[in-house]
Amino acid sequence: MEIRPQTQIAEVASAHPAIIRVFQRHGVDFCCGGKRPLSEACGEKGLAFEDLRRELAAAIAGSPESQRSWPEAPLDQLVSFIVDRYHQRHDGRGKIRIRSRSRLAELAEATPPPPDR
């Protein structure tokens, strides 16, 4: 995937989970606010696009996750990966973590599949 200014944040985050840490470091919302182009996030955060693109490319290149194609992964594996990797460290209470996983699964089931590419 080529990372361009018009590439949506969520598109690149779902394709390469290793870059999520870069987004977190810069305060870029890759989840609910992810349907925006990278250029918009750069402008909002005062980042030069080329600098961000280089950071993203370095994160992708240095990650064993870059070998996994998450957009083609089964939904339950993707939900488990996201919850275990990113939500787990934000709370130490198992109940909230389980409820988050259930809510993500509910949302995923209610969302129609994307059209064939």
VENGI-V734910 format. One line per field, one symbol per residue. ss: DSSP state (H for helix, E for strand, L for the rest). phi: phi as a letter, one per 20 degrees, with the letter a starting at -180 (. if undefined). burial: + if it has 16 or more other C-alpha atoms within 10 Angstrom, else -. A space follows every 10 residues. Layout:
ss: ???
phi: ???
burial: ???
This chain:
ss: LLLLLLLEHH HHHHHLHHHH HHHHHHLLLL LLLLLLEHHH HHHHHLLLHH HHHHHHHHHH HLLHHHHLLH HHLLHHHHHH HHHHHHHHHH LLLHHHHHHH HHHHHHHHHH LLLLLLL
phi: .eecgeffgf fffffcgfeg fffffemefd dfefecfgff ffffemdfgf ffgfffffff fedfffeeef fefggfffff ffffedegfe bedgffffff fffffffffe efffffe
burial: --+-+-++++ ++++++++++ -++----+++ ---+-+++++ ++------+- -++--++-++ -----+---+ -------++- --+---++-- ------+--+ +--++----- -------
